[in-house]
């Protein structure tokens, strides 16, 4: 009973998590494609093939995704096999642990247990976080290791004997794993270095830099040995990665416009959306004056809350600023997705700032502390979103994807193992067909699309209706312009989905 009484807040948070997580739990694989890649990469690691992609039918060294999350999955594969449900539950536990860590840090700094307990509850009810917690995706593991890094800084002594502290090694480990999970993890590294530099802790900042570089070197050397370049730097200068014909950014004006557009999507809309998920925000519409003003107020309160985070104030400030900078440099069209790993930090800093400002009109410190419980009322606004997400996640795949998957399964049953297939989602296609898979070339030149199919030795093409404009823009025109090169073998209805045999030039002559 003493243990329960001492840890009652953690027990209550666990209960909230179990209820919310079970309400929205999705036993199916998400259809975004990335989680299929993570599974296949982890399988390669677990089988001892190394960090290689096997989608093409050959083991090809890759760095398209950082190796951290596939490595974590590979570790659990050793004990669980390919257990989709278990992987999702582990992701959920990572989320709960992240909230525990931030709750522990926040109440240790500002002592307002009711406030930070209620903030933790709201985080565990947040539909954006919960959605990703039930996917086999890197956002939640990334969140865990960034919060572990923050916790290590919170606990690390700054005297000359810091090298004897286990928290220094936890810090280095967490920063490095964060970077190996998502390259945006460089932000927690930079924020950490700035945090110690501003305190004139030269030895710690130097040790952090040296350790990070040493732990990054093996990955850099490996990529150089295979002649692999980072895809991220190239993407920054692309106008639209899904429309390569639009080319690259060619002027300072275009670059600034891109940054403004991304800022609008991720900060003005995204921050409001994740902090107040019960608000309906249209990412396709221009931000209204009211939305812009409210976003500025949210930012000011958030940075004030970060500044009031005691000895961690500079860490939080530059961590948030660094993430905002990355958001502005990256490409848009993903709504609040990139903000997801930042959500708990936004919640804790925003409400810390809000309640710090409230102490001016509310002079009674005890009353102000108890006002934290008022935040639980916001939880009632979260329930409709939780219920809606639960309903969506409990439904079967939509008909367009079921057709796509059924054709993939048919290919597995009726074609040789070395048969190459082309489809808009090669990750899903490969996962269910177990046949070498590729995407079509994103080119408006129909002859170039055909040449690419020939180069990849494609035998079959799937013409689908998954909702991506690229199929109608690039693949369908190539089929229309060369009908003799595509022979219909299967047609599934509602919506029409075709398996087409790609006729080779010599067969067509």
C-alpha positions as CSV (number, residue, x, y, z in Angstrom):
1,X,0.0,0.0,0.0
2,X,2.9,2.4,0.7
3,X,4.2,1.8,-2.8
4,X,0.8,2.5,-4.3
5,X,0.4,5.7,-2.2
6,X,3.8,6.9,-3.1
7,X,3.4,6.3,-6.8
8,X,-0.4,7.0,-7.1
9,X,0.1,9.6,-9.9
10,X,2.1,7.2,-12.0
11,X,-0.5,4.5,-11.5
12,X,-3.3,6.9,-12.5
13,X,-1.4,7.9,-15.6
14,X,-0.9,4.2,-16.5
15,X,-4.7,3.7,-16.2
16,X,-5.4,6.7,-18.4
17,X,-3.0,5.3,-21.0
18,X,-4.4,1.8,-20.9
19,X,-8.0,3.2,-21.5
20,X,-7.0,5.6,-24.3
21,X,-4.6,3.2,-26.0
22,X,-7.0,0.3,-26.0
23,X,-9.8,2.7,-27.2
24,X,-7.8,3.6,-30.4
25,X,-5.7,0.5,-30.8
26,X,-5.2,-0.5,-34.5
27,X,-4.3,-4.1,-34.9
28,X,-3.6,-3.6,-38.7
29,X,-0.5,-2.3,-40.3
30,X,-0.9,1.3,-41.3
31,X,-1.1,2.0,-45.0
32,X,1.5,4.8,-45.2
33,X,4.3,2.6,-46.5
34,X,7.0,3.5,-44.0
35,X,6.0,0.9,-41.4
36,X,6.3,-1.8,-44.1
37,X,9.8,-0.6,-44.8
38,X,10.7,-0.6,-41.1
39,X,9.5,-4.2,-40.8
40,X,11.4,-5.3,-43.8
41,X,14.6,-3.5,-42.8
42,X,14.4,-5.0,-39.3
43,X,14.0,-8.4,-40.8
44,X,17.2,-8.0,-42.8
45,X,19.1,-7.0,-39.6
46,X,17.6,-9.9,-37.6
47,X,18.5,-12.3,-40.3
48,X,22.1,-11.1,-40.3
49,X,22.0,-9.6,-43.8
50,X,23.0,-6.1,-42.5
51,X,21.2,-2.9,-43.1
52,X,19.9,-3.6,-46.6
53,X,16.7,-3.1,-48.6
54,X,15.4,-6.3,-50.2
55,X,12.4,-4.7,-52.1
56,X,14.2,-4.9,-55.4
57,X,14.8,-8.6,-54.9
58,X,18.5,-8.0,-54.1
59,X,20.1,-7.0,-50.8
60,X,21.0,-3.4,-51.4
61,X,22.7,-1.3,-48.7
62,X,20.5,1.7,-47.9
63,X,20.3,4.8,-45.8
64,X,16.9,6.0,-46.9
65,X,15.7,5.5,-43.4
66,X,18.1,5.9,-40.4
67,X,18.9,2.5,-38.9
68,X,17.8,3.2,-35.3
69,X,14.2,2.1,-35.3
70,X,14.7,-0.9,-37.6
71,X,17.5,-1.9,-35.1
72,X,15.1,-1.6,-32.2
73,X,12.5,-3.7,-34.0
74,X,15.2,-6.3,-34.9
75,X,16.1,-6.6,-31.2
76,X,12.5,-7.4,-30.3
77,X,12.2,-9.7,-33.3
78,X,14.9,-11.9,-31.7
79,X,12.4,-12.7,-28.8
80,X,9.0,-12.1,-30.5
81,X,9.4,-12.9,-34.2
82,X,7.3,-10.6,-36.5
83,X,4.6,-9.9,-33.9
84,X,2.8,-6.9,-35.2
85,X,0.6,-6.5,-32.1
86,X,3.6,-6.7,-29.7
87,X,5.5,-4.1,-31.7
88,X,2.5,-1.7,-31.5
89,X,2.2,-2.3,-27.7
90,X,5.9,-1.7,-27.2
91,X,5.4,1.6,-29.1
92,X,2.6,2.5,-26.7
93,X,4.7,1.7,-23.7
94,X,7.4,4.0,-25.1
95,X,4.8,6.8,-25.2
96,X,3.8,6.2,-21.5
97,X,7.5,6.1,-20.5
98,X,8.1,9.4,-22.3
99,X,5.2,11.1,-20.4
100,X,6.5,9.7,-17.1
101,X,9.9,11.2,-17.8
102,X,8.7,14.7,-18.7
103,X,6.2,14.6,-15.7
104,X,9.1,13.7,-13.4
105,X,11.3,16.5,-14.8
106,X,8.6,19.2,-14.7
107,X,7.3,18.5,-11.2
108,X,11.0,18.4,-10.0
109,X,11.6,21.8,-11.4
110,X,8.4,23.7,-10.6
111,X,6.9,21.6,-7.9
112,X,3.3,22.0,-9.2
113,X,2.3,18.4,-9.2
114,X,-1.4,18.9,-9.9
115,X,-0.6,21.0,-13.0
116,X,1.9,18.6,-14.5
117,X,-0.2,15.5,-13.6
118,X,-3.1,17.0,-15.5
119,X,-0.9,18.0,-18.5
120,X,0.3,14.4,-18.6
121,X,-3.3,13.2,-18.7
122,X,-4.0,15.5,-21.7
123,X,-0.9,14.3,-23.5
124,X,-2.1,10.7,-23.0
125,X,-5.4,11.6,-24.5
126,X,-3.9,13.4,-27.5
127,X,-5.2,11.8,-30.7
128,X,-2.2,12.8,-32.8
129,X,0.2,11.0,-30.4
130,X,-2.1,8.1,-29.8
131,X,-2.5,7.5,-33.6
132,X,1.3,7.2,-34.0
133,X,1.6,5.2,-30.8
134,X,-0.4,2.4,-32.5
135,X,1.7,2.4,-35.7
136,X,5.0,0.7,-36.3
137,X,6.7,4.1,-36.9
138,X,9.7,5.9,-35.6
139,X,8.0,9.0,-34.0
140,X,7.3,7.5,-30.6
141,X,10.7,5.7,-30.1
142,X,12.3,9.0,-31.2
143,X,10.2,10.8,-28.5
144,X,11.4,8.4,-25.9
145,X,15.1,8.8,-26.5
146,X,14.9,12.6,-26.8
147,X,13.1,12.8,-23.4
148,X,15.7,10.4,-22.0
149,X,18.3,12.9,-23.1
150,X,16.5,15.7,-21.4
151,X,16.2,13.6,-18.3
152,X,19.9,12.8,-18.3
153,X,20.8,16.6,-18.6
154,X,18.4,17.2,-15.7
155,X,20.2,14.7,-13.5
156,X,23.8,15.2,-14.7
157,X,26.1,16.9,-12.3
158,X,28.1,19.7,-13.9
159,X,31.2,19.5,-11.8
160,X,34.5,18.2,-13.2
161,X,33.6,14.6,-12.3
162,X,30.7,14.4,-14.7
163,X,32.5,11.6,-16.6
164,X,32.0,9.4,-13.5
165,X,28.2,10.0,-13.7
166,X,26.0,7.3,-15.4
167,X,23.8,10.2,-16.6
168,X,26.6,11.4,-18.9
169,X,26.6,8.1,-20.7
170,X,22.8,8.0,-20.7
171,X,22.9,11.4,-22.3
172,X,25.4,10.4,-25.0
173,X,23.5,7.2,-25.7
174,X,20.1,8.9,-25.9
175,X,21.3,11.7,-28.2
176,X,23.0,9.2,-30.5
177,X,20.1,6.9,-30.7
178,X,17.7,9.8,-31.3
179,X,19.8,10.8,-34.3
180,X,20.0,7.2,-35.5
181,X,16.2,7.0,-35.3
182,X,15.5,10.3,-37.0
183,X,18.1,12.6,-38.4
184,X,16.1,15.5,-36.9
185,X,17.7,14.2,-33.7
186,X,20.5,16.5,-34.5
187,X,18.3,19.2,-32.8
188,X,18.6,17.6,-29.3
189,X,22.4,17.4,-29.9
190,X,22.7,21.0,-30.9
191,X,20.3,22.1,-28.1
192,X,22.4,20.2,-25.5
193,X,25.7,21.8,-26.7
194,X,24.2,25.3,-26.6
195,X,22.7,24.5,-23.1
196,X,26.1,23.8,-21.7
197,X,27.9,26.5,-23.6
198,X,25.6,29.2,-22.2
199,X,26.5,27.9,-18.7
200,X,30.2,28.0,-19.6
201,X,30.5,24.3,-19.1
202,X,33.2,23.9,-21.7
203,X,34.3,20.4,-20.8
204,X,30.8,18.9,-20.9
205,X,29.9,20.6,-24.2
206,X,33.2,19.4,-25.7
207,X,32.7,15.9,-24.4
208,X,29.2,15.8,-25.9
209,X,30.5,17.0,-29.3
210,X,33.4,14.5,-29.3
211,X,31.2,11.6,-28.2
212,X,28.5,12.4,-30.8
213,X,31.0,12.6,-33.6
214,X,32.7,9.4,-32.6
215,X,29.3,7.5,-32.5
216,X,28.3,9.1,-35.8
217,X,31.5,8.1,-37.6
218,X,30.7,4.4,-38.2
219,X,27.5,5.3,-40.0
220,X,29.2,8.0,-42.0
221,X,32.1,5.6,-43.0
222,X,29.7,2.8,-43.8
223,X,27.7,5.1,-46.2
224,X,30.8,6.4,-47.8
225,X,32.1,2.8,-48.4
226,X,28.8,2.1,-50.2
227,X,28.8,5.4,-52.1
228,X,25.5,6.4,-50.4
229,X,24.6,10.1,-50.0
230,X,22.0,11.5,-47.6
231,X,18.7,12.1,-49.2
232,X,17.7,14.9,-46.8
233,X,20.0,17.7,-48.1
234,X,18.7,17.1,-51.6
235,X,15.1,17.2,-50.5
236,X,15.5,20.6,-48.8
237,X,16.1,22.2,-52.2
238,X,13.3,20.4,-54.1
239,X,10.1,22.4,-54.8
240,X,7.9,19.4,-54.5
241,X,9.3,15.8,-54.0
242,X,6.2,14.4,-55.4
243,X,6.4,16.5,-58.6
244,X,10.0,16.2,-59.8
245,X,9.2,18.1,-63.0
246,X,8.8,21.3,-60.9
247,X,12.6,21.1,-60.3
248,X,14.6,22.6,-57.5
249,X,14.4,26.0,-55.7
250,X,16.3,28.4,-57.8
251,X,16.1,31.7,-55.9
252,X,16.2,33.1,-52.4
253,X,12.6,34.3,-52.9
254,X,11.4,30.7,-53.6
255,X,13.3,29.4,-50.6
256,X,11.8,32.0,-48.3
257,X,8.3,31.3,-49.7
258,X,8.8,27.6,-49.0
259,X,9.9,28.4,-45.4
260,X,6.9,30.6,-44.8
261,X,4.5,28.0,-46.2
262,X,6.0,25.3,-44.0
263,X,5.9,27.6,-41.0
264,X,2.2,28.2,-41.6
265,X,1.5,24.5,-41.9
266,X,3.6,23.2,-39.0
267,X,3.6,26.0,-36.5
268,X,0.6,28.3,-37.1
269,X,-1.7,25.4,-37.9
270,X,0.2,22.5,-36.5
271,X,0.9,23.8,-33.0
272,X,-2.7,24.9,-32.5
273,X,-3.9,21.6,-33.9
274,X,-1.9,19.4,-31.5
275,X,-2.4,21.5,-28.4
276,X,-6.1,21.8,-29.0
277,X,-7.0,18.7,-31.1
278,X,-10.7,19.3,-30.7
279,X,-10.4,22.3,-33.0
280,X,-11.0,21.8,-36.7
281,X,-8.2,23.2,-38.7
282,X,-8.2,23.1,-42.5
283,X,-4.6,22.7,-43.7
284,X,-5.6,23.4,-47.3
285,X,-7.0,26.9,-46.5
286,X,-5.0,30.1,-45.9
287,X,-4.6,30.8,-42.2
288,X,-7.0,33.4,-40.9
289,X,-5.9,36.5,-39.0
290,X,-7.5,35.0,-35.9
291,X,-5.5,31.7,-36.3
292,X,-2.2,33.6,-36.9
293,X,-2.8,35.8,-33.8
294,X,-3.7,32.8,-31.7
295,X,-0.6,30.9,-32.9
296,X,1.6,33.9,-32.0
297,X,0.1,33.9,-28.5
298,X,0.6,30.1,-28.2
299,X,4.3,30.6,-29.2
300,X,4.9,33.4,-26.8
301,X,3.4,31.4,-23.9
302,X,5.3,28.3,-24.9
303,X,8.6,30.0,-25.0
304,X,7.8,31.7,-21.7
305,X,7.0,28.3,-20.2
306,X,10.3,27.0,-21.6
307,X,12.2,29.9,-20.1
308,X,10.6,29.1,-16.7
309,X,11.9,25.5,-16.8
310,X,14.6,26.3,-14.3
311,X,18.1,25.0,-15.2
312,X,16.7,23.4,-18.4
313,X,15.4,26.6,-19.8
314,X,17.9,27.0,-22.6
315,X,17.6,23.3,-23.5
316,X,13.9,23.6,-24.0
317,X,14.1,26.9,-25.8
318,X,16.6,25.8,-28.4
319,X,15.0,22.3,-28.7
320,X,11.7,23.9,-29.7
321,X,13.5,26.5,-31.9
322,X,15.6,23.9,-33.6
323,X,12.6,21.8,-34.4
324,X,10.8,24.8,-35.9
325,X,13.8,25.4,-38.1
326,X,13.8,21.9,-39.4
327,X,10.0,22.1,-40.1
328,X,10.6,25.2,-42.2
329,X,13.4,23.6,-44.2
330,X,11.6,20.3,-44.9
331,X,8.8,19.9,-47.4
332,X,5.1,20.5,-46.6
333,X,1.9,18.6,-47.3
334,X,2.0,16.5,-44.1
335,X,-0.1,18.6,-41.7
336,X,0.9,18.1,-38.1
337,X,2.8,14.8,-38.7
338,X,6.3,16.3,-38.2
339,X,5.1,18.0,-35.0
340,X,4.1,14.7,-33.3
341,X,7.4,14.0,-31.5
342,X,7.4,17.5,-30.1
343,X,3.8,17.3,-28.7
344,X,4.7,16.4,-25.1
345,X,7.3,19.1,-24.9
346,X,4.8,21.7,-26.3
347,X,2.2,20.6,-23.7
348,X,4.5,20.9,-20.7
349,X,6.1,24.2,-21.8
350,X,2.8,25.8,-22.9
351,X,0.9,25.0,-19.8
352,X,3.9,25.8,-17.6
353,X,4.0,29.2,-19.2
354,X,0.3,29.7,-19.0
355,X,0.1,29.0,-15.2
356,X,3.2,31.0,-14.5
357,X,1.4,34.0,-16.1
358,X,-1.7,33.3,-14.1
359,X,0.2,33.8,-10.8
360,X,0.0,37.5,-11.4
361,X,-3.8,37.8,-11.3
362,X,-4.1,34.8,-8.9
363,X,-1.9,35.7,-5.9
364,X,-2.8,32.6,-3.9
365,X,-0.2,30.0,-4.7
366,X,-2.2,27.1,-3.2
367,X,-5.2,28.1,-5.2
368,X,-3.1,28.4,-8.4
369,X,-1.8,24.9,-7.8
370,X,-5.3,23.5,-7.4
371,X,-6.4,25.3,-10.6
372,X,-4.3,22.8,-12.5
373,X,-7.1,20.3,-12.1
374,X,-9.3,22.5,-14.2
375,X,-7.3,21.2,-17.2
376,X,-8.9,17.8,-16.7
377,X,-12.1,19.5,-18.1
378,X,-10.3,19.7,-21.4
379,X,-10.2,16.0,-21.4
380,X,-13.9,15.8,-22.1
381,X,-13.3,17.7,-25.4
382,X,-10.8,15.0,-26.3
383,X,-13.2,12.1,-26.0
384,X,-15.1,12.6,-29.3
385,X,-11.8,12.5,-31.2
386,X,-10.7,9.4,-29.3
387,X,-14.0,7.6,-30.1
388,X,-13.8,8.7,-33.8
389,X,-10.2,7.4,-34.1
390,X,-11.1,4.2,-32.4
391,X,-13.9,3.6,-34.9
392,X,-11.6,4.3,-37.8
393,X,-8.9,2.0,-36.5
394,X,-11.3,-0.8,-35.9
395,X,-12.5,-0.8,-39.6
396,X,-11.1,-3.0,-42.3
397,X,-8.8,-1.6,-45.0
398,X,-10.7,0.6,-47.5
399,X,-11.7,-1.1,-50.8
400,X,-9.0,0.4,-52.9
401,X,-6.2,-0.9,-50.7
402,X,-8.0,-4.3,-50.3
403,X,-7.9,-4.6,-54.1
404,X,-4.3,-3.7,-54.2
405,X,-3.4,-6.2,-51.5
406,X,-5.5,-8.9,-53.0
407,X,-3.6,-8.6,-56.3
408,X,-0.3,-8.7,-54.4
409,X,-1.4,-11.9,-52.7
410,X,-2.4,-13.3,-56.1
411,X,1.0,-12.6,-57.5
412,X,2.6,-14.4,-54.5
413,X,0.5,-17.5,-55.3
414,X,0.8,-17.5,-59.1
415,X,4.2,-16.1,-60.2
416,X,7.8,-17.1,-59.8
417,X,9.8,-15.6,-56.9
418,X,12.0,-13.4,-59.2
419,X,9.0,-11.8,-60.9
420,X,9.3,-8.0,-60.8
421,X,6.1,-6.0,-60.1
422,X,5.5,-2.2,-60.4
423,X,3.0,-0.4,-58.2
424,X,2.5,3.0,-56.5
425,X,3.2,1.5,-53.1
426,X,6.1,-0.9,-53.7
427,X,6.6,-1.5,-49.9
428,X,3.0,-2.8,-49.5
429,X,3.3,-4.7,-52.8
430,X,6.5,-6.4,-51.7
431,X,5.3,-7.2,-48.2
432,X,2.2,-9.1,-49.5
433,X,3.5,-10.5,-52.8
434,X,7.0,-11.3,-51.6
435,X,8.1,-10.4,-55.2
436,X,10.7,-7.8,-56.2
437,X,8.8,-4.5,-56.4
438,X,9.4,-1.0,-57.7
439,X,7.5,2.3,-58.2
440,X,7.0,3.8,-61.7
441,X,9.1,6.8,-62.8
442,X,7.7,10.2,-61.9
443,X,8.1,11.7,-65.4
444,X,5.6,13.3,-67.8
445,X,7.6,11.8,-70.6
446,X,5.7,8.5,-71.3
447,X,8.6,7.0,-73.2
448,X,10.9,7.6,-70.2
449,X,8.3,5.8,-67.9
450,X,8.4,2.8,-70.3
451,X,12.2,2.8,-70.4
452,X,12.3,2.8,-66.6
453,X,9.9,-0.2,-66.5
454,X,12.2,-2.0,-69.0
455,X,15.3,-1.1,-67.0
456,X,13.8,-2.6,-63.9
457,X,12.8,-5.7,-65.8
458,X,9.2,-5.3,-64.8
459,X,6.8,-8.1,-65.7
460,X,3.6,-6.8,-64.2
461,X,2.1,-3.4,-63.4
462,X,-0.7,-2.6,-61.0
463,X,-3.0,0.3,-62.0
464,X,-4.7,1.3,-58.8
465,X,-6.8,4.0,-57.3
466,X,-5.1,4.5,-54.0
467,X,-5.7,8.3,-54.2
468,X,-2.3,9.4,-55.2
469,X,-2.2,12.0,-58.1
470,X,1.1,10.5,-59.4
471,X,-0.7,7.5,-60.9
472,X,-2.9,9.6,-63.0
473,X,-0.1,12.0,-63.8
474,X,2.7,9.6,-64.8
475,X,1.6,5.9,-65.0
476,X,-1.8,6.1,-66.6
477,X,-0.7,8.4,-69.5
478,X,2.1,5.9,-70.3
479,X,-0.4,3.1,-70.5
480,X,-2.8,5.1,-72.6
481,X,0.0,6.1,-75.0
482,X,1.1,2.4,-75.4
483,X,-1.9,0.2,-75.0
484,X,-0.2,-2.7,-76.8
485,X,2.4,-2.8,-74.1
486,X,-0.1,-3.5,-71.3
487,X,-2.3,-6.6,-71.2
488,X,-5.1,-6.8,-68.7
489,X,-4.9,-10.0,-66.6
490,X,-7.1,-9.1,-63.5
491,X,-9.7,-6.4,-63.0
492,X,-11.1,-5.9,-59.6
493,X,-14.2,-3.6,-59.2
494,X,-15.2,-0.9,-56.7
495,X,-12.8,0.8,-57.4
496,X,-11.4,-0.6,-60.7
497,X,-7.9,-2.0,-60.0
498,X,-6.0,-3.7,-62.7
499,X,-3.1,-6.2,-62.9
500,X,-1.4,-5.5,-66.2
501,X,1.2,-7.7,-67.9
502,X,4.0,-5.5,-69.2
503,X,4.8,-6.7,-72.7
504,X,8.5,-6.6,-73.5
505,X,9.5,-4.9,-76.8
506,X,10.5,-8.1,-78.5
507,X,7.2,-9.7,-77.5
508,X,5.3,-6.7,-78.9
509,X,7.1,-6.8,-82.3
